[in-house]
Amino acid sequence: MKADVVIVGAGASGIGAGLTLAEAGKQVILLEKGDKFGGAGMFGAQGLFAVGSSQQEAEGNSFTLKQAYQELVGYTHYRSNSALTKAILSKSASTIDWLSERGLKTELVNNTQEVHQDHPKVYHQYIDKFAGFDRLMNNFKDRGGRLLLQTAGVEIIRDQNQVTGIKVIQNKKEFVIDCSVVIAADGGFIGNSDLVKEHLTIDSNNLYSMGERKATGDGIKMLAQLGADTSHIGVFENHAASVISPYDAKWHNDTIFTLTNLPFLWVDQSGKRFVDESICYDFALWGNITYTIGGAYYFILDQALVDKLSDQELNWTNSFERTFVSLAHKPMTHKVGPFPKIDVDLEEAVAKGAAWKAENLKELAEQLQVSKETLGQTVNRYNMQVAQKEDSDFYKPSEFMRFSVAQGPFYAVKARSTSLGTIGGIETNERMEVLKTNKKPVQGTFVAGNNASGMYDTSYPTLEGISCAFAWNSGRIAGESAIKLLDVGTETYYD
């Protein structure tokens, strides 16, 4: 089997690269480890970021490329690749039209998180997502591209400094595809539990992964064997926090899910309060603080609040409500509850090992294995500030300083760090070339999507849809760079 380019991974970045190459008349083989293409770019994402798109211009959106660039590099404190950031953002507007023309249409919608409503619109939501991805893949195949499902890359083969092929495994059989360029776009390593544990700075039991299970670091491993710089491997795409059962991985309770998304009293694993809990309205920052404190915290409810929520509506916003209603084109309610079965739901959470119930705070502290003095002091101070309607510790808005924690029994529900995937692993530049530690390229290799470092520092930014935009745009750029390499030859391209 032979091709000009082999792309490892058929998610957004791989499809972006593959279609770009196929349209240029190059022979392309797209490898997909699973039995379905699309990856997190299809199954997880609902849209992508862009600045300066035709849709934004039509609405008179004033957000500029300069503003987006400054916001991103400011977020990372310039501990990111400025040239790469500029290249991705510069490509983003054209990618919206590029996708639309090839079958995946989007619509510019309100930003999907509550605290981002005053920010200019940047989120381009997919329309008819699954059919749109099918149309992209059909376009790829119509132009001669080949998709190999259940096929994983194993080793990139070189002769001197030239890529000559890639060893792959399909249905337990190994064979080599001859090629002169390889693009690694297989989504990082969130599906590799050993690598995750190696690079986590928290207890792995406190991590809940929402990422692509097939993303096991194959591309990163193959490129590392060629001398690629992996010094920035280990950045996790922290996203909110989740309540899970250690006994039942499929357990989900709508009431508990909603309660997790509200700014009640939160305490860390030592029993201390640690943040303005309204951080829950920004998913990236919420995820970052959860990871920073060790990957887990407890939100505390007392029986008075439980009784109130059982038959009364609360005029607080579920932090995820806008995400859901945007997709369905429904209006926001900015209300939650009532929860007529909240007692049963909490008892279920206790039975699932996700929550604890105690008649008094001393007993609750014992169950959580925290100091009873610390927890008692935390709750007493919080109650005092609720009475004053002023949070002098972490400055939570007074509208959320409404509920004391005073009447037993008490409930503690554990929320854990949540990751959408890993971001980074292979150093690259604005052409998506794979770099060694000396910043020289590993000839014939490119990287895209969550395999690529440089766009982020320690987390992904709060600009909505940016990681999916990075996938599509880095894929397109990698494809264009590979086209130039094939057209001008190695000596000229790397001169």
N, C-alpha and C positions, 0 to 999 in steps of 0.2 A: 504494500500500500504506500502511496506517495502523495505529498502535497507540498505547496510552497510554505504554508503556515499551519501549525497545529495549535489550537487554543484549548487549554485545560480549563474546563468549567463553562457551563452553558446557562449562567444567570445573566443579569442585566449587563455586566461588563463584558462577558464573553460574547453575548449576542451582539452588543454594540461593536465590538472589534470584528466579529465574524462577518456581519452584514457589510461593514465598511470595506473589508477586504474583498468580499465576493463581488460587490458592485464595481470594484476596480479590476475585476477579471482575474483575481488571484485564486489559486486552488487552495481551498481552506477545508480543514477537518476540525469540527467542534466536538470535543469529548465531554460527555456528561456521565458522572459516576453513578447517578441514580437512573430510575426508569422514566423520569419526567424532566424536561428542561424547564428553566424559569428561575430556579433558586429563590433566594430571599427577595430578589428584585421583583418577583411576581407573587410568590406565596405570602411574603411578609409585608412588603411595601404597598401603599395605596396611592403613591404619587411621588413627585420629585420636586426639588427646588429649581428655580431659574431666576435670573435677573436680566431685565431688558427684553423679555420675550415679546412676541407680537401681541399676545393676549394682554400682557401688562401694559404695553403701549396703547392698546385700544381702550383700556380703562383709565388712561391718564396716570398710571402708576409712576410715582416720581423716584422710586428707589433706583439708584444708579450702580453701575459696576464698581465705581470708586468706593461708594458707601458699603457695598457688600464686602469688598476686599478689606477695607479698613476694619469692618466689624469682625471678620474672621481672624485676621492676623492679630487684632487686639485681643480677641478671646483667647488665643493661644499664647499671648505675651511674646509674639514673634519667635516662639519655640517650634515653628513649623516651617515648611518650605514655601517661601513667599512666591517664588516663580511658579511652582506647581499650583498653588492656590489661585494665582492670577489666571493661569491657563485653564483650569477647571471652570472658574467663574465666567471667563470669556467665552467658553464653549457652550455654556448652559442655555443661552437664549436660542441658539440655532438648533440645539438638540430637541427642544420642544417641537419645532416645525419638522425636524428630521424624523422624529418618531411618528408624528401625525401623518406625514406623507407616505410612510411605510406601513401604516395600519394601526398604530397605537396612539389614539387621540387622548388629549387631556383637557381639563377645564381649570381655569384659575379660580380658586375658592378662598374663602376666609381662612386665615391661619387656624390650625386645628387645636391650639392650646390657648387657654384662657388668658394668660399673661401676655400673649403675643398679639392681641387684638389691635393694639395701637401701632404695631409694626406694619409697614407696607406689605401687601400680599406677595408671597413668594411661592406658595404651595400649589403645584399643578397636579390635580387629582386625575388618576387614570379614569378613562371612560371605557366601559366594556372590557375590563382588564384581560381576562383570560382569552377571549376571542382576539383581542389586540395582539397579545403575545403569539398566538397561533399565526396571525397574519405576518408578523415579523419573521417567524421561522419559515413560513412558506416562501417569503421573499428571499430569504437566505438560500433555501434549497433551489428555488427557481433560477438562481444565478450561479448554480453549480456547487454550492456549499454542501458539505456532508455532515450530518449529525450522527455520532455514534453514542448510543445510550448504553448504560451499564458498562462504561469503559473508563478506566482510571489511568492517569499518567503515573509512571513508576520512576523513570530515569531519563534525563536528557543526555543524549549521546553526542559527543564532539570528537572531531579530528583536529588536533592542535587547538586553535581558538574558534574553529568553525563548527556550528551546530550542523549535525548531519542527520539527526533523527531523534525520535523519542520512543522509549520502550513503554508499552501500555499493557494492561491486563483487562481482558474481557471474558466473562464466563470462565474464570480461573485459567484462561489460556493467555500466555504472554506472546507478544509479537512486536515488531518494530515498524513504525511509520517513518519513512524517509521524509525529511523536511529540512529547511534551512533556517526557519524561524519558529520559536515557541513563545507563546503568550500565556502566562500563568494568571488565571482569573477565576480560581476555584474557591474564593470566599473566606480565606483565613483558616482558623483552626478551632473554632468554638466546639466542633463535634469531636475533638480529640481530648478525652478526659485527662490523659496523662500530661499533655502539653498545657492544658488549662490549669491543672494543679501546679505545674512547674512555674507558671508565670503569674498566678493569682497572688495578691498580697492579703487575701482574706481566707478564712476557712472555706474550703470548697463546698462544705455542707450548707453554707449560707448563700450560695450562688444558684439562682434559677435561670436557666438558659432558654431563651426564646429563639435562639439562632438555628441555622441550618445544620442539621445533624451530619450531613454528608461532608461538611467542610472540616476535614481532618488534617489540614496542613500539607497536603501532598505537594502543591506547587511551591510552597515555602521550602519544604525539605529538598526538593529537586534543585532549586536555585541555590540553596545554601551549600549543596555539594559542589557547586561550580564556583564557590567563593563569594557569593552575594553577601552583602552587609545585612545582618539581621539584628543590629544593635538596638533597634526600636521595637522589637517584637514584644508583645505582652500588653498592649493597650486594649481595654475592653469597652464596648459600646454600652455604657451604663444607661439604663432606661427605667425610671420609676422604681417601684418595689412591688413585690408580689407575696401573697399569702399562699403557701403550698402545704400539702400534707406530706410528711416524711413516710407515711404508710401507703399512700394512694396517689400516684403521680397524675392521675386523670381527674382527681377531685377538683370541683369548682362549685362555689356557692355564690350566687348573684348578690345576696345581701352583704356577705363578707367582702366581696370584691368592691362594692360601692363604698363600704365603710373605710376600706383601705385608702380610697381616693379623696378623703376628707381631712381637714386640718384639726383633728382632735389632739389630745395630749400624747406626745411620743416620748419614749425614754429609751436610752441605749442599753447595751447589755450589762451595764453596771448600775442601771436604775436612774441615771441622770437624764434630764432633758438636754437637748443638744442643738436645736435649730428652731427657727420660725417655721412651724409646720405647714404654712401656706406655700412652702417650696413645692408642695405636691402639684401646683399648677404649672410648673415647668419641668417636663419629664427628664431632661438631661441633667439639670441641677439636682433634682430629687434623686436621680440615680447616683449622681456623684457623691452626695452627702451620705447616702446609705452605704456605698462602697467605702468611703473614707472612715466611717466609724466602725468598720469591721464587718460590714455586710449584712447587718440585721438590727432591727429595733422592735419595740412593742408599742402598739397604740392601746391606750387604757380607756375603758368605759366603766361607768358605774351604773347601778341599777336604775337610778333616777333618769339617766339619759336613755337607757334601754327602754324604759317604760314610755318615755316621751316619743321615741322614734317608732314605737310599735303602733301608735295610732295618730301621729301628727306628722305633717309635712315639715321639712327643714329647708329654709330658703338659702341653702348653700349649693354651690355648683359641684357636681361630680366632675373631677378633673378630666375624666375621659369622655364626658358627654359630648363635647363638641366634635371629638374624633368620630364618634358614631353618627351623629346627626348630619355632619357635613357630607358623609358618604350617601346618606339617604335623602338629602335635601330637605330635612325637617328643621323646624325652629327650635332654638334652645329653650329649655324650661327654667334653668337655674334653680332647680329644686330637686330634692331627693326624698324618698319615702312617700308615705309611711311604709314600715316593714312589719306587717302583722304577725309574721312568724320569726321575728328577730331572736326571741328566746330559744326557739328550736334551732335556728341557724347557728347561734353561738354555741349551743350544746353540741351540735354536729362538728363545729370547728374544734372544740375541746376533744371530742372523740377521735378526730382525725389527727390529733397531735399538733394542730396549728394554733391552738389557743389554750388559755388556762383560766380557771374560775376559782375564786376564793371568797370566803365570807368577810375577810378583813385584809388590810394591806400587809400586815405581818405575814399572814399565811400566803398571800400572793407572792411576796418577796421570796419566801422559802421555795415556792414552786418554780420561780424563775431563777433561783440560785443567785440572787443579788442581795446586797446588804439591806436589811429591813430599815435601818436608820437612813440610808441614802434614799431609798424609795419613798419613805415617809416624808423626809425633808423636801424631796422633789415635788411630791403631790401637795404638801402644805403650802409651799411657795407658789405653785401654780394656782391653787385655789385663792390665795391672797390676791394675786394679780388679776384673776378672773373677777373677783369682787370689785377691784378698782378699774376694771376694763382697760388695763394698760399692761403690756408686756415689756417690762424694763430690762429683761434678760436678752431676748432675741427679736423684739420689736414686731411680733405678729400683729397684724391689723386688728383693731379693737372689735371689728365685726365678728371675728372668730374667737374672741375671748368671752365665750358665753356659757360654757358648761364646766362647772366644777366637778371634781372627782371625790365625792364625799359619802355616798350612800352605798353600802354593801348589799349584795355581793358585787365584787369587782371582776372585770374581765381584762385579760391581756392577750392581744392577738399579735403573733409574730409576723413581721414583714421582712422579706429577704431581698438582697441585692439581685437585680435582674439585668441580664445582658442580651442585647440583640445580636451580638456576635463579637468577633475580634476585629480590630481595625489597625492594620499595619503588620509589618513583618519584614518586608523587603524594601531597602532604600531605593529610591527612584528619583527622577528629575521631571521637568516639564514635558519631556518627550516619552515618559513612561518607560525609559530604559532601566534595566536592572543594573544596579551599581555595586561595586566592591567597596571596601572600606577606604580605598584611596580615591574614591569618586570616579574611577574609570569604569566604563560599561562592561558587562559580561556580554560579549558580542553575540548577536543573534537571539537575544532574549529580551522580553518586555513583560511588564506586570501591570495588573489593573484591578480595580475594586478593592475589596477588603484585604487583599494580599499586600497592598502597596502602602508604605509609610510616607509621611511628609505632609499630609493634609491636616493632621491633628497632632496634638501634643499628648495630653493625658486623658482626653475624653473627646467625644464628638460634640460639636457646638450646638447652640440652641436655635440656629437657623433651620427652620423646618424643611425636611426632605433632603438635607444636604448629603447624607450618606448614600442615598439612592442616586442623587445627581452625580456624586463622585463616581459611582459605578458606571453609569451610562457614559459620562464624559471621558473618564479615564480609558474606558474601553474603546471609544471612538478615536481618541488620541493615540492609543497603542496601535490600533489598526492603521492609522495614517502613517505613523512612524515606520511600521513594518512595510507598508507599500513603498515608502521612499527608499528603505534599505534594499528591497528587492529590485527596485528600478535602477538605482545608481550603483549598487554593488557595495561590498563590505569596505573596500579601501577608501572609496569616496565618502561613504556615509560616516565612517568613523575617523575620517581625517581631521 
